[in-house]
Structure formats: C-alpha cells, structure tokens
Amino acid sequence: MSEGDSVGESVHGKPSVVYRFFTRLGQIYQSWLDKSTPYTAVRWVVTLGLSFVYMIRVYLLQGWYIVTYALGIYHLNLFIAFLSPKVDPSLMEDSDDGPSLPTIQNEEFRPFIRRLPEFKFWHAATKGILVAMVCTFFDAFNVPVFWPILVMYFIMLFCITMKRQIKHMIKYRYIPFTHGKRRYRGKEDAGKAFAS
C-alpha cells in the first residue's frame, strides 16, 4: 500500500483539503445538533413547519405523490419504533404470561426504554422531510399515480399497524408515554417543616 491509499490522506501523509473540509462540516453539524437537544418543542415546531412547507409545495406542484407516500410510510415506521420498547417483551420467555411492568409493590421497577429515542426520531423525521423536499426538484421522482388510492392504502396501513401496536401494548402492559414526575406526600405531615 502506498502513502496516499489511506482514506482522506494526500500523497504526503497529511489529510487532504476535501477530507478536512467534510470533517469540519460534520463537526459543525454535530455541534448544532448537540445545542438543539434541550429544545424539544422548538425542534418539533421546526419539523412541523418543514412538513407544512413540503405539503404546500406538493399541493402547488400537483405531483410527487409517490414521494409523499414513501415519506408517510417512513414516518409511520419511525413512529412505531418510537412507541416500541427497546427489548421486545414478546421475545423474552421469563414466565407463562411474558414479562410486564411491575404491578405490585415488591416487584422490581423497570423503566420504559424506547427502541428509537425521541431525539433520533426527530432527527430522522426531519432528514426524511428534507430528502423528500429535494426529490420534488427532480422530475424523475414525479411518477404518475392515482393519488386517492395511495391515500386510502396509507390510511388502511396506518390503522392496521396502530391496532397491532396497541394490542401489543395492552398484552404486555406498557405505556410509552409518561405524564410527568410522580409526587409523593407523607400521611398527615405533608407540607409541614419540622424544627430541629
């Protein structure tokens, strides 16, 4: 192997200008992602805004329905992964009924861990919208289809998939959403401070 055969290296063993440029670009992108992490609501508002712009574009152009259908299927797949537990309880064979969340006080608490965390869900959904938006600039992706059939098929697929997911959630007794932190109170002395 010669000196320049390594990935990103020039003939003299130093990283090439192109490699350094894309490395720096990746670092800036990751930095912006890291800074956006705590702003969940803002991230989702931006994603919904992008989605709205995409829908307006498709409506005005009267085309690219197959791209929109593919985007919908992709988002449905992401949503199902977001609702699913990281470890599928149906695959675990601990007991006859299968594992479940604790139902009595002395049973061990196991928190719900998602297969697809919220940040990765947002990131993938946003990238999907941007890719679909770019596809609307190319006529090769404007495949002529009868769009009402795609809409009906998507609605049917959504209903069947969500029905299966809800049955799975009921069978293995898990809820993928939390409603805030539990607050515990003492019996009669709740809110009183004790003087030492």
Disulfide bonds with the S-S distance in Angstrom:
none
